[in-house]
């Protein structure tokens, strides 16, 4: 329900405007009454002047009659007074707002004014004009004597008009005082009313809100503020009560929410522990079967499963092969050792590459093998194993009871499935790298055997054939020469075999390349009698162990070429570590022209170049006939330079 609120400001403005209108009306009324009083005072003054003029007119006529003044002068004076008398009567009757001059609107006053005007026009003015028109003194005296009662009556009427106006002014003065007293009372009462309204509209709601806030600060969440008004304070009270309801609900359910949060954190911690543990043992060296077994056992503990299995997909044959099982019989392993894509629940999940859950007691349109049910399981779940967004297998969890999975659990299992996929793919890559290394090493060994023992055996084969021919001919000298050549060939083959054995037994230990080279030179000098020396300059970071092994083999191959072909008496190996690592093998033998030497005819040089290429090095052959040969290996340069 939506409540409509009237703003407090509109209420305050309305109250103040009401008081302002009342005060303005009272002040306007006092101004109006005072203006009427001022007009009445002017009317009293003018009416009083009419009374004096009446006496003056009577005086002028009487004085002229008894003392005989100038007739024309007297008549002019009387005419002026009569004109002024009539003008004043007209002003009294019509009023003059500019002065102000105003007769009261009382009916009696208006009637007296009308009678006065009528008396003047009917009796007084004709009487005065008759006296002025008479030229006989006696006649004037008689007329004046006869007009005296009329004049006195007229003056009485003027006096009555003045008294009526004075009574009206007295009433209005009393009214003005009453209004002013009312204004004083209004000011007092208005102040009291405003104070009460301010208390009612502002102070009391503010006090109640403050009291509610203090009680809520003291953890009294049951406090509520009464919604007595429909203004801003009413809105505040409503908001306060809603906030109090919310806080009370929060405080009431705090323990449950804390327990729920604690349970959620425990679940998160378990998930993190699971991820950490699985990631830790997946990075340990082990076979794929051992990795999968530890993986499934950990998930069975985490999700209280009674069985588990891991299956890998053969991308070529589109077959699903069972790698290992846990909690399942040998019969089950034999029956489901290999499945087709789309076959049974596992094959269907692998073909769609999505997680699947199945209750074995529920009917389904899918054709199932039901080997899981025969093992005594009620439900089975299937999750994918991925590596680089590519499906490489699936894993199963088996339960004796119906078991569902939440979205977070599915996400967790898919994540660990990706970790397992990365570990399996890593093991495959390691196996391939080992196979490649063995293949390359066998290839190099074959090349070295071809360059040494194979050539020696071929030579011996030829010598034996020649020896047999010499025996048939009975040529004893050729037989002895053949035996001598065979002895030399056998000795050379024996030396080659010993050299190869030393070559492949020598290894770099704990990144000690210099020590391995020194040991190789000592053996070389002891076997051949050729003086060998080692010079090491500069310092640098150690090479990768696999790279150091290749460097040692290159040095050994260079020394082998010195023994076989150089005819040298001294060999020097220099190792420089100034920025790039440079290893050179120099001899003082017969040398040769590298440009005339066929690149593929000498297997030893090809082997050294292949080894240098594998570690990203540059192999240079610097030789001059009768001036020795230098084999220089430079590491750290780009391959395009080495090419």
SEBAPA-802791 format. One record per residue (C-alpha): x, y, z; residue in one letter. Coordinates in steps of 0.1 Angstrom, whole numbers, padded with zeros to 4 digits, always signed. Each point is the difference from the previous one (the first is absolute). Last residue first. Layout:
BEGIN
XYZA/...
END
This chain:
BEGIN
+0719-0210-0398X/+0015+0012+0033X/-0011+0035-0007X/-0036-0012-0007X/+0003-0020+0032X/+0004+0030+0022X/+0033+0002+0019X/+0003-0012+0036X/+0026-0027-0004X/+0032+0001-0022X/+0018-0032-0009X/+0034+0003-0017X/+0019-0030-0015X/+0035+0012-0008X/+0024-0018-0024X/+0037-0001-0005X/+0024+0020-0023X/+0011-0026-0026X/-0031+0006-0020X/-0022+0028+0016X/-0029-0006+0023X/-0029+0018+0016X/-0031-0021+0005X/-0029+0020+0015X/-0029-0014+0021X/-0027+0025+0010X/-0023-0010+0028X/-0038-0004+0005X/+0003-0031+0021X/-0013-0025-0026X/+0020+0018-0028X/+0033-0005+0019X/-0008-0037+0002X/-0008-0002-0037X/+0032+0019-0009X/+0021-0024+0022X/-0016-0030-0017X/+0006+0014-0034X/+0037+0006+0008X/+0004-0036+0012X/-0018-0015-0030X/+0025+0014-0025X/-0013-0004-0036X/-0031+0022+0006X/+0017+0034-0002X/+0026-0009-0026X/+0034+0015+0010X/+0012+0024-0027X/-0013+0031+0017X/+0013-0012+0034X/+0036-0002-0013X/+0020-0023+0022X/+0021+0000+0032X/+0033-0019+0005X/-0001+0001+0038X/+0006+0028+0025X/-0034-0005+0017X/-0027+0024+0012X/-0033-0008+0017X/-0022+0030+0007X/-0028+0007+0024X/-0018+0034+0001X/-0027+0009+0025X/-0015+0034-0008X/+0004+0029+0024X/+0037-0006+0008X/+0000-0037+0010X/+0030-0013-0020X/+0009-0037+0000X/+0032-0008-0019X/+0011-0036-0008X/+0036-0005-0012X/+0014-0030-0019X/+0036-0010-0005X/+0020-0024-0022X/-0024-0001-0029X/-0004-0026-0027X/-0033+0016-0008X/-0021-0030-0013X/-0009-0026+0026X/+0011+0015+0033X/-0010+0036-0009X/-0034-0014-0013X/-0005-0017+0033X/+0009+0033+0019X/-0028+0018-0021X/-0024-0028+0009X/+0008+0003+0037X/-0005+0038-0001X/-0033-0004-0018X/-0011-0026+0026X/+0009+0024+0028X/-0021+0028-0016X/-0029-0024-0004X/+0001-0010+0037X/+0003+0037+0010X/-0032+0007-0020X/-0019-0027+0019X/+0012+0014+0033X/-0011+0036-0009X/+0030+0023+0000X/+0016+0016+0031X/-0002+0038+0003X/+0033+0017-0009X/+0035+0006+0009X/+0031+0009-0021X/+0029-0021-0012X/+0006-0038+0000X/+0031-0015-0018X/+0003-0039-0002X/+0031-0019-0012X/+0006-0032-0020X/+0034-0016-0010X/-0006-0029-0024X/+0011-0033+0015X/-0031-0016-0014X/-0017-0019+0029X/+0014+0020+0029X/-0005+0034-0018X/-0035-0009-0008X/-0008-0012+0035X/+0014+0033+0015X/-0019+0020-0027X/-0033-0017+0009X/+0006+0007+0037X/+0007+0037-0007X/-0032+0002-0022X/-0021-0015+0028X/+0015+0024+0026X/-0007+0030-0023X/-0036-0011-0005X/-0007-0004+0037X/-0039+0005+0000X/-0005-0024+0029X/+0014-0030-0020X/+0007+0001-0037X/+0003-0035-0014X/+0027-0022-0015X/-0012-0035-0006X/-0010+0007-0035X/+0034+0013-0012X/+0021-0024+0021X/-0018-0029-0016X/+0003+0016-0034X/+0037+0005+0006X/+0005-0036+0011X/-0019-0012-0031X/+0021+0023-0023X/+0032-0013+0016X/-0011-0036-0006X/-0008+0009-0035X/+0034+0015-0005X/+0016-0031+0016X/-0020-0024-0022X/+0009+0021-0031X/+0038+0000+0009X/-0001-0038+0006X/-0018-0005-0033X/+0026+0021-0018X/+0028-0021+0015X/-0018-0032-0008X/-0003+0012-0036X/+0037+0008-0002X/+0008-0034+0014X/-0022-0017-0026X/+0014+0022-0028X/+0034-0012+0009X/-0011-0037+0002X/-0014-0001-0035X/-0015-0035+0000X/-0025+0010-0027X/-0029-0013+0020X/+0014+0016+0031X/+0003+0034-0018X/-0037-0003-0011X/-0010-0007+0036X/+0020+0030+0012X/-0016+0023-0026X/-0035-0011+0012X/+0012+0006+0036X/+0013+0035-0010X/-0033+0009-0016X/-0020-0011+0031X/+0025+0019+0023X/-0006+0032-0020X/-0038-0005+0003X/+0005-0006+0037X/+0019+0032+0004X/-0026+0020-0020X/-0027-0014+0023X/+0021+0007+0031X/+0006+0037-0007X/-0022+0021-0021X/-0028-0026-0001X/+0002-0004+0038X/-0001+0038+0004X/-0030+0003-0023X/-0018-0028+0018X/+0007+0017+0033X/-0014+0032-0014X/-0031-0018-0011X/-0003-0018+0033X/+0003+0034+0018X/-0027+0014-0023X/-0023-0029+0006X/+0006+0001+0038X/-0007+0037+0001X/-0031-0005-0021X/-0012-0028+0022X/+0007+0021+0031X/-0018+0030-0015X/-0030-0022-0010X/-0002-0014+0036X/+0002+0035+0014X/-0027+0011-0024X/-0023-0029+0010X/+0006+0008+0037X/-0009+0036-0006X/-0032-0010-0019X/-0009-0022+0030X/+0007+0029+0024X/-0019+0025-0021X/-0030-0024-0002X/+0001-0005+0037X/-0001+0038+0006X/-0029+0003-0025X/-0019-0027+0019X/+0008+0019+0032X/-0019+0029-0016X/-0029-0021-0012X/-0004-0015+0035X/+0000+0035+0015X/-0026+0013-0025X/-0022-0030+0006X/+0003+0005+0038X/-0009+0037-0005X/-0030-0009-0021X/-0012-0024+0026X/+0003-0037-0005X/-0025-0028+0005X/+0004-0034+0016X/-0024-0029+0001X/+0015-0027+0023X/+0027-0026-0005X/+0021+0026-0017X/+0025-0001-0029X/+0023+0028-0012X/+0012-0001-0036X/+0029+0016-0019X/+0001+0011-0037X/+0027+0003-0026X/+0021+0021-0024X/-0025+0027-0009X/+0017+0031-0014X/-0003+0034+0016X/+0038+0001+0005X/-0002-0032+0020X/-0033-0014+0010X/-0013-0028+0023X/-0039-0001+0000X/-0023-0010+0028X/-0023-0030+0002X/-0023-0009+0030X/-0014-0033+0010X/-0030-0009+0022X/-0013-0030+0018X/+0031-0022+0001X/-0001-0037+0008X/+0027-0012-0025X/-0028-0013-0023X/-0013+0036+0000X/+0033+0012-0014X/+0000-0027-0027X/-0034+0012-0011X/+0011-0001-0036X/-0024+0029-0009X/-0020+0008-0031X/-0012+0036+0005X/-0038+0004+0001X/+0000+0001+0038X/-0018-0015+0030X/+0012+0011+0035X/+0016-0026+0022X/+0035+0007-0014X/-0002+0036+0010X/+0022+0019-0024X/+0022+0031+0001X/+0018+0015-0030X/+0028+0025-0006X/+0004+0012-0036X/+0022-0009-0029X/-0030-0012-0021X/+0018-0030-0013X/+0018-0006+0034X/-0033+0003+0019X/-0016-0026-0024X/+0030-0023+0003X/-0002+0001+0038X/-0038-0006+0001X/+0000-0030-0023X/+0017+0002-0035X/+0001+0034-0016X/+0037-0003-0008X/+0009-0037+0002X/+0011-0017+0032X/+0032-0019+0010X/+0009-0015+0033X/-0037+0000+0008X/-0006-0038+0004X/+0035-0007+0012X/+0000+0027+0027X/-0035-0011+0011X/+0012-0036+0004X/+0031+0013+0019X/-0023+0015+0025X/-0006+0037+0008X/+0009+0020+0031X/+0027+0018-0018X/+0005-0003-0037X/+0029+0008-0024X/+0008+0009-0036X/-0032-0010-0017X/+0003+0007-0037X/-0026+0021-0020X/+0002-0006-0037X/-0001+0026-0027X/+0026-0019-0020X/+0022+0030-0006X/-0008+0022+0029X/+0004-0028+0025X/-0020+0012+0031X/+0012-0007+0035X/-0021-0015+0028X/+0003+0005+0037X/-0021-0019+0026X/-0016+0004+0034X/-0018-0018+0027X/-0017+0005+0034X/-0003+0038-0002X/+0001+0021+0031X/+0005+0032-0020X/+0034+0011+0014X/+0012-0036+0008X/-0009-0013-0034X/+0016+0031-0016X/+0033-0008+0018X/-0001-0036-0011X/-0007+0010-0036X/+0030+0023-0002X/+0023-0024+0017X/-0010-0027-0025X/+0003+0024-0030X/+0035+0010+0009X/+0011-0036+0006X/-0015-0010-0034X/+0017+0029-0018X/+0034-0009+0015X/+0016+0022+0026X/+0021+0031+0003X/-0018+0025+0023X/-0020+0028-0015X/-0033-0018+0003X/+0009-0005+0038X/+0000+0037+0007X/-0029+0010-0023X/-0022-0027+0016X/+0009+0012+0035X/-0005+0037-0008X/-0033-0006-0018X/-0013-0022+0028X/+0012+0025+0026X/-0017+0028-0019X/-0032-0020-0002X/+0001-0009+0037X/+0007+0037+0008X/-0030+0010-0021X/-0022-0026+0017X/+0012+0013+0034X/-0006+0035-0011X/-0036-0009-0010X/-0005-0017+0033X/+0013+0030+0018X/-0023+0022-0021X/-0030-0021+0008X/+0009+0000+0037X/+0005+0037+0000X/-0034+0003-0018X/-0017-0022+0025X/+0016+0020+0029X/-0009+0033-0016X/-0036-0010-0007X/-0014+0020+0029X/+0025+0028-0004X/-0007+0003-0037X/-0037-0001+0005X/+0002+0026+0027X/+0023+0021-0023X/-0026-0003-0028X/-0029+0009+0022X/+0020+0029+0016X/+0008+0012-0035X/-0037-0002-0010X/-0009+0018+0032X/+0026+0027-0006X/-0013+0004-0036X/-0036+0004+0012X/+0011+0024+0027X/+0020+0020-0026X/-0030+0001-0024X/-0022+0011+0029X/+0026+0026+0009X/+0000+0012-0036X/-0038+0004+0001X/-0029-0024+0005X/-0001+0002+0038X/-0004-0024+0029X/+0022-0029-0012X/+0010-0012+0035X/+0037-0008+0003X/+0009-0037+0006X/+0024-0016+0025X/+0004-0038-0002X/+0036+0003-0011X/+0011+0011+0035X/+0037-0004-0007X/+0010+0031+0022X/+0005+0019-0033X/-0036-0009-0008X/-0011+0016+0032X/+0019+0031-0008X/-0014+0001-0036X/-0035-0004+0013X/+0005+0028+0026X/+0013+0022-0028X/-0029-0008-0022X/-0025+0007+0028X/+0018+0033+0007X/-0001+0010-0036X/-0037-0009-0003X/-0007+0021+0032X/+0021+0030-0011X/-0012+0004-0036X/-0037-0002-0006X/-0015+0001+0035X/+0027+0021+0016X/+0000+0024-0030X/-0038+0000+0002X/+0000+0008+0037X/+0026+0028-0005X/-0021+0013-0029X/-0032-0001+0021X/+0017+0018+0029X/+0014+0026-0023X/-0033+0004-0017X/-0018+0003+0033X/+0023+0028+0011X/-0001+0018-0034X/-0037-0006-0003X/-0005+0015+0035X/+0020+0030-0010X/-0019+0002-0032X/-0033-0003+0019X/+0010+0029+0022X/+0006+0020-0032X/-0034-0011-0013X/-0017+0010+0032X/+0019+0034+0000X/-0012+0006-0036X/-0036-0010+0010X/+0001+0025+0029X/+0012+0027-0024X/-0027-0011-0024X/-0027+0005+0026X/+0015+0034+0010X/+0001+0009-0037X/-0037-0009-0003X/-0009+0021+0031X/+0020+0029-0014X/-0018-0003-0034X/-0034+0001+0018X/+0011+0029+0022X/+0011+0020-0031X/-0033-0007-0017X/-0020+0011+0031X/+0021+0032+0001X/-0009+0006-0037X/-0037-0006+0009X/+0002+0023+0030X/+0016+0026-0023X/-0031-0004-0022X/-0023+0004+0029X/+0018+0031+0011X/-0002+0013-0035X/-0037-0007-0002X/-0007+0015+0034X/+0019+0032-0010X/-0017+0004-0034X/-0030+0021+0014X/+0024+0024+0017X/+0021+0002-0031X/-0030+0006-0021X/-0013+0028+0023X/+0034+0016+0001X/+0003-0002-0037X/-0034+0016-0005X/+0009+0028+0023X/+0032+0006-0020X/-0019+0002-0033X/+0022-0012-0029X/-0011-0037+0001X/+0019-0023-0025X/+0026-0009+0026X/-0026-0010+0026X/-0019-0020-0027X/+0032-0018-0011X/+0007-0010+0036X/-0035-0013+0005X/+0001-0019-0034X/+0033-0016+0011X/-0012-0009+0034X/-0034-0014-0009X/-0003-0024-0028X/+0035-0005-0012X/+0017+0000+0035X/-0027-0021+0015X/+0003-0026-0028X/+0038-0002+0005X/-0005-0004+0037X/-0026-0026-0005X/+0022-0020-0024X/+0029+0002+0024X/-0022-0012+0029X/-0011-0029-0022X/+0035-0009-0008X/+0009+0001+0037X/-0029-0022+0008X/+0008-0025-0027X/+0036-0004+0012X/+0025+0000-0029X/+0021+0024+0020X/+0009+0033-0017X/+0033+0001-0018X/+0027+0025-0006X/+0035-0014-0007X/+0016+0024-0011X/+0002-0019-0033X/-0031-0021+0006X/-0023+0031-0001X/-0036-0007+0010X/-0033+0005-0020X/-0023+0014+0028X/+0027+0016+0021X/+0017+0015-0031X/-0034+0013-0013X/-0008+0016+0034X/+0035+0015+0000X/-0006+0014-0035X/-0035+0014+0011X/+0016+0018+0030X/+0028+0014-0021X/-0025+0013-0025X/-0021+0015+0029X/+0031+0016+0015X/+0010+0015-0033X/-0035+0014-0005X/-0001+0015+0035X/+0033+0018-0007X/-0012+0013-0033X/-0033+0012+0015X/+0019+0019+0028X/+0022+0018-0025X/-0029+0010-0021X/-0020+0013+0029X/+0028+0020+0016X/-0007-0001+0037X/-0031+0012+0017X/+0007-0007+0037X/-0032-0019+0010X/-0008-0017-0033X/+0036-0007-0009X/+0007-0015+0033X/-0030-0023-0002X/+0008-0012-0035X/+0036-0007+0008X/-0007-0017+0033X/-0026-0023-0015X/+0024-0010-0027X/+0028-0004+0026X/-0022-0022+0022X/-0008-0023-0029X/+0037+0001-0009X/+0009-0013+0035X/-0024-0029-0003X/+0013-0008-0035X/+0036+0000+0015X/-0012-0026+0025X/-0012-0022-0028X/+0034+0005-0017X/+0019-0011+0031X/-0024-0028+0008X/+0004-0012-0036X/+0038+0002+0002X/-0002-0021+0032X/-0023-0025-0018X/+0025-0003-0029X/+0028-0007+0025X/-0021-0025+0019X/-0009-0017-0033X/+0037-0002-0008X/+0007-0014+0034X/-0027-0026-0005X/+0015-0010-0034X/+0035-0002+0014X/-0012-0021+0029X/-0018-0023-0024X/+0031-0003-0022X/+0020-0009+0031X/-0025-0026+0010X/-0002-0015-0035X/+0038-0001-0003X/+0002-0017+0034X/-0025-0026-0011X/+0016-0004-0034X/+0035-0004+0016X/-0012-0025+0025X/-0015-0021-0029X/+0032+0005-0021X/+0021-0012+0030X/-0021-0031+0004X/+0000-0008-0037X/+0038+0005-0002X/+0005-0023+0029X/-0022-0026-0015X/+0016+0003-0035X/+0034-0003+0017X/-0010-0032+0018X/-0008-0016-0033X/-0032-0019-0005X/+0007-0037-0003X/-0019-0025-0022X/+0002-0035+0014X/+0005-0029-0024X/-0014-0034+0010X/
END
